[in-house]
Amino acid sequence: MKISEKDYQYLIDEIEKLKFHNRSLLTLIGNLHEEKLENTTIHEAVVSFDLSKNDLRELKELIINYDKNRFAFEQKALLINPVFSRDNLLFIIECFVNSEMFTTMGNEILDDYKKINN
């Protein structure tokens, strides 16, 4: 079955609408329940940064195999997804920790970054 370019563009537009609505809904929920959203979860970060399953799988492997080489860590993260700038990457790792996922390695990475900032 072949899809026309018009139909393809329609589907892309509909996907973008869904992404927008997901972010809008997340923002609305956050505004209504600010006190409950002090610690952002990985689920909220996935919606906010529009991350794919593959992005998460590769980032998980990167976190698990962290070798204290921050420069290489950041470069590999950027290759996974350009949204993984240093600040975003640390925020997402913090979200994993908040969600009680990869807490040991996540905290180790966050501690390493805190050391260089102090």
C-alpha positions in Angstrom: 0.0 0.0 0.0 1.4 3.3 -1.1 0.8 6.5 0.8 0.5 9.8 -1.0 2.7 12.7 0.0 -0.4 14.6 1.0 -1.5 11.7 3.3 2.0 11.4 4.7 2.1 15.1 5.5 -1.4 14.9 7.1 -0.1 12.1 9.4 3.0 14.1 10.3 0.8 17.1 11.2 -1.5 14.9 13.3 1.5 13.5 15.2 2.8 17.0 15.9 -0.6 18.0 17.2 -0.5 15.0 19.6 2.9 15.9 20.8 1.8 19.5 21.4 -1.3 18.3 23.3 0.8 15.9 25.4 3.1 18.8 26.4 0.1 21.1 27.0 -1.6 18.5 29.2 1.6 17.9 31.2 1.9 21.7 31.7 -1.7 22.0 32.8 -1.3 19.1 35.3 1.9 20.6 36.6 0.2 24.0 37.1 -2.8 22.3 38.9 -0.6 20.2 41.2 2.6 22.1 41.6 3.2 20.9 45.1 3.1 17.3 43.9 5.5 17.9 41.0 8.6 19.0 42.9 10.6 16.1 41.6 10.1 15.6 37.9 9.8 11.9 36.9 11.4 10.3 33.8 7.9 9.9 32.4 7.4 13.7 32.4 10.8 14.2 31.0 10.1 11.8 28.1 7.0 13.9 27.2 8.8 17.2 27.7 11.8 16.3 25.5 9.8 14.1 23.1 12.2 11.1 23.6 11.8 7.9 21.8 12.2 4.4 23.2 15.5 4.1 21.3 16.7 7.4 22.9 15.9 6.0 26.3 17.5 2.6 25.6 20.7 4.2 24.4 20.8 6.7 27.3 20.2 3.8 29.7 23.3 2.0 28.3 25.3 5.2 28.5 24.4 5.7 32.1 25.1 2.1 33.1 28.5 2.2 31.4 29.5 5.6 32.8 33.3 5.6 33.2 33.8 9.1 34.7 34.9 10.6 31.4 32.4 13.5 31.4 33.5 14.9 28.0 33.0 11.5 26.3 29.8 10.9 28.2 28.3 14.2 26.9 29.5 13.7 23.4 28.0 10.2 23.2 24.8 11.6 24.6 24.6 14.2 21.9 25.1 11.5 19.3 22.0 9.7 20.7 19.9 12.9 20.5 20.9 16.5 20.1 18.5 17.5 22.9 20.9 15.9 25.3 22.9 19.0 26.0 24.8 18.9 29.3 22.1 20.7 31.3 19.3 18.6 29.8 21.3 15.4 30.2 21.8 16.1 33.9 18.1 17.0 34.3 17.1 13.7 32.7 19.5 11.7 34.9 18.0 13.5 37.9 14.5 12.4 36.6 15.7 8.8 36.4 16.8 9.0 40.0 13.5 10.7 41.1 11.8 7.7 39.4 14.0 5.3 41.4 15.7 4.1 38.2 19.5 3.8 37.8 19.8 5.4 41.2 23.3 4.2 42.0 24.9 5.2 38.6 22.6 8.3 38.3 23.7 9.6 41.7 27.3 8.9 40.9 27.1 10.9 37.7 25.3 13.8 39.4 27.9 13.7 42.2 30.7 13.9 39.7 29.2 16.9 38.0 28.6 18.6 41.4 32.3 18.1 42.3 33.4 20.1 39.3 30.9 22.9 40.0 32.1 23.4 43.6 
